[in-house]
């Protein structure tokens, strides 16, 4: 089973929609396989906890019957933090010059949350 950026994004959005503003699953453009890691920028630190509890240690073959991978999901903080910083880091890279939108980062416009609603 090959995970595309859209596949993984749909899985994440089932329980975490509207909690992040940047998502990127790097792909090998020749093989069309993902590289085995992704970047996600949550709009609030509080949102990381639920995501961590759902995905940390997840074995892909236990979640998806068609998946034969024995790999396990591990979450780490990235060196680059924040939506703007992630966009800036990639703006001059070749990936941003590609015509295929499905290989580029997914960027959402978000409004700042009302602290009284958190």
N, C-alpha and C positions, 0 to 999 in steps of 0.2 A: 504494500500500500504506500503510495507516494502522497505526502502531505504538501499541498500547495498553500500559498499564503492565504488564499480564500478559505480553504478547508479549516485551517487552524484558527483563522479569524472567526469563522462561524461558530466553532466550538467554544471559543472564549466568550463570544457575545451572548451565548445562551444564558450565562449567569453574571457577566461582567460588562454588559453594554453600558455605555455612557460613563464609564469609570476611567477611560484612557483616551488620550488624544493623538497617540502616535503608535504605529505598529509596523514592524518590518521583519520579514522572514527572508534572510539572504538566500538567493538561489544560485546554483551553478548554471550559468546560461547555456552551456553546451549539453549537459546531461538532463537539465530541467529538474534535478533533484535539489531539495533544500539542503543547506549546509549543516543542519542539525542544531541550530540555535536561532533565537529570535530576540527582538528588542521590543519592549512595550513601556510606554511612559504613562503612568497613572497620574490623574489630575490631582489627587490627594493621597498622602501617605497612608491614610486609613484604609484605602481600597486595596492595598497590597496584602493585607492580612487574609481576607477571604480568598483571594487569588492563590496565595501561598498554601493555604490549607487544602485547596482543591487540587493543585498541580504538583506541589513538591513531592517527589517520590513516585509519581504516577508512572506506571508501566504501560506503555502504549499498547502492547499486545493484550493486556487485561481490559482495556477500555474499548478496543476495536477488534472484533473477531477476525477481520481481514488483514490485520497487521501482524507481520511475522517478526517484527523487531523486538528484541529483548531489552532495548534501551529504556532508561529511566529518566524522567524529567527532573532536572535540578535547577533551582532558581538562584541567581546571583545578581548583585547590584552591578550595573555597568559602570565603566570609567566615565562615560559621558552621561550626564543627567539633564533632564528637561527637554521639552519639545523643541524649543528654539535651538538648543545646542545640538540635538540630534539632526535636525534639518541642516544646520550650518555645516556639520561634519561631512555630510554627503553631497552637498550642493555642487561641488566640482568633480565628483566621481563619475566614472563612465556609466554607472547604473542609472543615473539621472538623465542621461542623454538617450536612453533606450526608448523606443516607441511603445513597447509593451507595458501597459500600466500595471499588469499583474506581477511584475518583478520589482516595482518601486515601492517605497514605503507608503503606507496608508496614513494620511494625516486628516484629523478631524478638527473642525472649528468648534471650540468650546467656549462657553461663557464661564466666568468665574463663579464658583458656587457661593451661595449665601451661607456664611458661617453658622447662622441660626438654624439652618436646615440639616446640618451634618449630625 
